[in-house]
Amino acid sequence: MRLQREARNAVESMNKGTDSAKECLAKSGGTFAIFKDAFQAMNEISDLNTQMATAANQQSMVAEEVNKNLVNITTIANKTTQGAKKIVNANHDIKNNIFNLYAALNRFKVSS
């Protein structure tokens, strides 16, 4: 009897151990799924971070190009202004020369 009782206790212990092992296996499967989902989420976040870094770099390059273009436009505008001032001065000189020439021509009278 004692042997049967000990055998029954041993069987019950083994069944409990088997049940505990099954429960641990089920929980570890659930934990694995959670870690797998977390890993996928981290990969997606990493991809998004890479995309944002690339976009920021591209925006920086575009901003540099816009800045260079603005500097070029300013330089051209300044040269245009200087050229326009020279043209105004040249026109003023031409006007004075024409006036002086007209005055000099008026000194001569042609008799008919």
TORBA-742303 format. One record per residue: residue number from 1; residue in one letter; x, y, z of N, C-alpha, C in turn. Coordinates in Angstrom, 3 decimals. Layout:
<nodes>
   lumdo   senu       n_px       n_py       n_pz      ca_px      ca_py      ca_pz       c_px       c_py       c_pz
     NUM      a          X          Y          Z          X          Y          Z          X          Y          Z
...
</nodes>
This chain:
<nodes>
   lumdo   senu       n_px       n_py       n_pz      ca_px      ca_py      ca_pz       c_px       c_py       c_pz
       1      m      0.809     -1.180      0.000      0.000      0.000      0.000      0.866      1.264      0.000
       2      r      1.848      1.223      0.872      2.697      2.395      0.946      3.383      2.618     -0.398
       3      l      3.823      1.594     -1.026      4.482      1.677     -2.312      3.532      2.249     -3.357
       4      q      2.272      1.813     -3.307      1.278      2.328     -4.268      1.026      3.812     -4.016
       5      r      0.961      4.160     -2.731      0.720      5.552     -2.393      1.909      6.409     -2.841
       6      e      3.105      5.981     -2.630      4.294      6.705     -3.061      4.353      6.779     -4.582
       7      a      3.949      5.704     -5.239      3.921      5.693     -6.704      2.890      6.691     -7.200
       8      r      1.713      6.697     -6.526      0.671      7.649     -6.906      1.161      9.084     -6.683
       9      n      1.836      9.346     -5.588      2.385     10.673     -5.302      3.422     11.056     -6.356
      10      a      4.220     10.099     -6.720      5.231     10.357     -7.742      4.566     10.687     -9.074
      11      v      3.520      9.941     -9.428      2.794     10.196    -10.678      2.154     11.575    -10.623
      12      e      1.542     11.898     -9.475      0.915     13.220     -9.331      1.979     14.329     -9.454
      13      s      3.127     14.132     -8.828      4.201     15.111     -8.926      4.668     15.258    -10.361
      14      m      4.814     14.143    -11.058      5.230     14.199    -12.461      4.171     14.906    -13.304
      15      n      2.893     14.634    -13.020      1.808     15.312    -13.761      1.831     16.811    -13.489
      16      k      2.037     17.181    -12.215      2.127     18.605    -11.883      3.334     19.225    -12.577
      17      g      4.449     18.523    -12.578      5.648     19.005    -13.258      5.403     19.165    -14.747
      18      t      4.695     18.184    -15.333      4.367     18.256    -16.753      3.438     19.439    -17.020
      19      d      2.435     19.606    -16.145      1.516     20.740    -16.301      2.261     22.068    -16.167
      20      s      3.168     22.135    -15.178      3.961     23.366    -14.991      4.833     23.626    -16.210
      21      a      5.432     22.568    -16.747      6.272     22.721    -17.936      5.443     23.200    -19.120
      22      k      4.230     22.634    -19.284      3.352     23.068    -20.385      2.976     24.542    -20.211
      23      e      2.667     24.920    -18.947      2.295     26.307    -18.676      3.475     27.247    -18.970
      24      c      4.668     26.844    -18.547      5.864     27.651    -18.832      6.092     27.765    -20.332
      25      l      5.905     26.643    -21.033      6.087     26.656    -22.483      5.078     27.587    -23.138
      26      a      3.820     27.553    -22.695      2.798     28.436    -23.265      3.134     29.896    -22.984
      27      k      3.559     30.177    -21.731      3.907     31.557    -21.379      5.142     32.016    -22.140
      28      s      6.113     31.142    -22.328      7.309     31.547    -23.068      6.976     31.798    -24.531
      29      g      6.010     31.032    -25.075      5.560     31.300    -26.450      4.920     32.667    -26.546
      30      g      4.118     33.035    -25.544      3.506     34.361    -25.515      4.555     35.442    -25.362
      31      t      5.548     35.191    -24.513      6.634     36.144    -24.317      7.433     36.316    -25.605
      32      f      7.668     35.207    -26.294      8.385     35.271    -27.573      7.622     36.147    -28.564
      33      a      6.294     35.972    -28.617      5.482     36.782    -29.539      5.574     38.263    -29.173
      34      i      5.583     38.563    -27.864      5.681     39.959    -27.422      7.042     40.537    -27.819
      35      f      8.108     39.757    -27.575      9.446     40.229    -27.962      9.568     40.384    -29.473
      36      k      8.956     39.479    -30.213      8.992     39.564    -31.679      8.300     40.841    -32.141
      37      d      7.126     41.139    -31.570      6.399     42.368    -31.915      7.216     43.603    -31.537
      38      a      7.854     43.564    -30.358      8.665     44.697    -29.914      9.851     44.897    -30.855
      39      f     10.477     43.796    -31.293     11.610     43.881    -32.209     11.173     44.481    -33.543
      40      q     10.017     44.053    -34.042      9.502     44.611    -35.297      9.198     46.095    -35.143
      41      a      8.619     46.482    -34.007      8.322     47.900    -33.762      9.610     48.717    -33.707
      42      m     10.651     48.162    -33.074     11.929     48.872    -33.013     12.533     49.008    -34.402
      43      n     12.406     47.983    -35.234     12.901     48.075    -36.611     12.161     49.163    -37.386
      44      e     10.843     49.226    -37.198     10.055     50.255    -37.884     10.469     51.648    -37.409
      45      i     10.673     51.806    -36.105     11.107     53.099    -35.558     12.488     53.461    -36.106
      46      s     13.367     52.474    -36.175     14.706     52.716    -36.721     14.624     53.148    -38.185
      47      d     13.761     52.484    -38.960     13.576     52.869    -40.367     13.045     54.293    -40.476
      48      l     12.080     54.637    -39.627     11.528     55.998    -39.641     12.595     57.026    -39.263
      49      n     13.422     56.689    -38.271     14.507     57.591    -37.883     15.475     57.802    -39.043
      50      t     15.770     56.728    -39.761     16.661     56.837    -40.920     16.035     57.726    -41.988
      51      q     14.737     57.536    -42.244     14.044     58.366    -43.240     14.050     59.825    -42.816
      52      m     13.819     60.094    -41.521     13.803     61.478    -41.053     15.194     62.099    -41.165
      53      a     16.226     61.320    -40.853     17.594     61.841    -40.970     17.925     62.151    -42.423
      54      t     17.502     61.275    -43.328     17.739     61.508    -44.755     17.003     62.758    -45.220
      55      a     15.750     62.891    -44.798     14.961     64.068    -45.188     15.591     65.347    -44.624
      56      a     16.056     65.300    -43.389     16.693     66.480    -42.791     17.967     66.843    -43.548
      57      n     18.721     65.839    -43.940     19.944     66.084    -44.711     19.606     66.704    -46.065
      58      q     18.572     66.182    -46.717     18.161     66.734    -48.014     17.684     68.172    -47.851
      59      q     16.921     68.448    -46.796     16.454     69.809    -46.559     17.628     70.744    -46.322
      60      s     18.621     70.268    -45.605     19.810     71.079    -45.353     20.524     71.403    -46.658
      61      m     20.643     70.401    -47.532     21.301     70.623    -48.815     20.507     71.616    -49.668
      62      v     19.177     71.500    -49.653     18.332     72.431    -50.412     18.476     73.842    -49.842
      63      a     18.505     73.956    -48.518     18.662     75.277    -47.891     20.007     75.896    -48.278
      64      e     21.058     75.075    -48.325     22.365     75.580    -48.765     22.304     76.068    -50.203
      65      e     21.653     75.300    -51.061     21.547     75.679    -52.473     20.753     76.975    -52.623
      66      v     19.662     77.099    -51.870     18.858     78.329    -51.908     19.711     79.506    -51.434
      67      n     20.489     79.295    -50.370     21.353     80.368    -49.858     22.373     80.789    -50.917
      68      k     23.009     79.814    -51.582     23.974     80.138    -52.641     23.297     80.942    -53.751
      69      n     22.085     80.514    -54.132     21.361     81.226    -55.190     21.030     82.652    -54.768
      70      l     20.644     82.841    -53.512     20.342     84.190    -53.031     21.593     85.068    -53.037
      71      v     22.727     84.486    -52.655     23.987     85.240    -52.698     24.300     85.624    -54.141
      72      n     24.123     84.688    -55.078     24.369     84.988    -56.496     23.429     86.076    -57.003
      73      i     22.163     85.995    -56.617     21.184     87.010    -57.046     21.571     88.374    -56.490
      74      t     21.991     88.408    -55.214     22.407     89.678    -54.608     23.614     90.248    -55.336
      75      t     24.585     89.389    -55.655     25.780     89.840    -56.382     25.403     90.399    -57.741
      76      i     24.549     89.697    -58.457     24.117     90.159    -59.786     23.337     91.467    -59.671
      77      a     22.482     91.580    -58.656     21.711     92.812    -58.458     22.639     93.984    -58.167
      78      n     23.671     93.744    -57.361     24.637     94.815    -57.066     25.390     95.229    -58.328
      79      k     25.798     94.249    -59.137     26.499     94.575    -60.390     25.575     95.325    -61.346
      80      t     24.313     94.926    -61.376     23.341     95.598    -62.235     23.156     97.044    -61.788
      81      t     23.089     97.247    -60.474     22.954     98.600    -59.936     24.168     99.445    -60.311
      82      q     25.364     98.876    -60.162     26.585     99.601    -60.532     26.591     99.933    -62.023
      83      g     26.169     98.967    -62.848     26.095     99.204    -64.292     25.096    100.295    -64.630
      84      a     23.955    100.289    -63.947     22.938    101.313    -64.192     23.462    102.696    -63.807
      85      k     24.212    102.778    -62.705     24.799    104.057    -62.298     25.791    104.552    -63.344
      86      k     26.587    103.624    -63.891     27.544    104.001    -64.937     26.810    104.497    -66.180
      87      i     25.706    103.851    -66.511     24.919    104.274    -67.676     24.341    105.667    -67.445
      88      v     23.845    105.919    -66.232     23.306    107.247    -65.908     24.410    108.295    -66.043
      89      n     25.589    107.996    -65.508     26.714    108.939    -65.612     27.125    109.143    -67.074
      90      a     27.159    108.051    -67.843     27.517    108.164    -69.260     26.486    109.004    -70.002
      91      n     25.184    108.787    -69.718     24.133    109.594    -70.355     24.271    111.068    -69.985
      92      h     24.627    111.324    -68.737     24.835    112.711    -68.300     26.017    113.334    -69.062
      93      d     27.103    112.561    -69.217     28.267    113.047    -69.972     27.903    113.297    -71.434
      94      i     27.136    112.372    -72.014     26.716    112.540    -73.422     25.854    113.791    -73.567
      95      k     24.948    113.992    -72.625     24.090    115.188    -72.672     24.942    116.446    -72.592
      96      n     25.913    116.463    -71.702     26.794    117.639    -71.574     27.609    117.845    -72.853
      97      n     28.115    116.755    -73.422     28.887    116.861    -74.666     28.019    117.390    -75.809
      98      i     26.789    116.914    -75.883     25.883    117.402    -76.937     25.595    118.887    -76.715
      99      f     25.354    119.268    -75.476     25.095    120.672    -75.171     26.299    121.539    -75.549
     100      n     27.503    121.088    -75.186     28.732    121.838    -75.521     28.930    121.905    -77.032
     101      l     28.668    120.794    -77.717     28.801    120.774    -79.173     27.800    121.732    -79.801
     102      y     26.589    121.737    -79.340     25.555    122.636    -79.859     25.969    124.092    -79.629
     103      a     26.506    124.347    -78.427     26.946    125.718    -78.115     28.101    126.121    -79.028
     104      a     29.021    125.182    -79.269     30.167    125.491    -80.138     29.696    125.711    -81.568
     105      l     28.742    124.949    -82.027     28.230    125.109    -83.391     27.472    126.428    -83.556
     106      n     26.841    126.857    -82.508     26.097    128.114    -82.581     27.024    129.321    -82.676
     107      r     28.286    129.195    -82.372     29.233    130.288    -82.497     29.529    130.598    -83.964
     108      f     29.398    129.559    -84.734     29.633    129.753    -86.166     28.320    130.096    -86.833
     109      k     28.342    131.157    -87.568     27.147    131.539    -88.316     27.440    131.411    -89.778
     110      v     26.537    130.816    -90.412     26.688    130.646    -91.855     25.902    131.780    -92.517
     111      s     26.558    132.510    -93.388     25.833    133.552    -94.065     25.294    133.023    -95.379
     112      s     24.151    133.498    -95.635     23.565    133.086    -96.875     23.641    134.142    -97.918
</nodes>
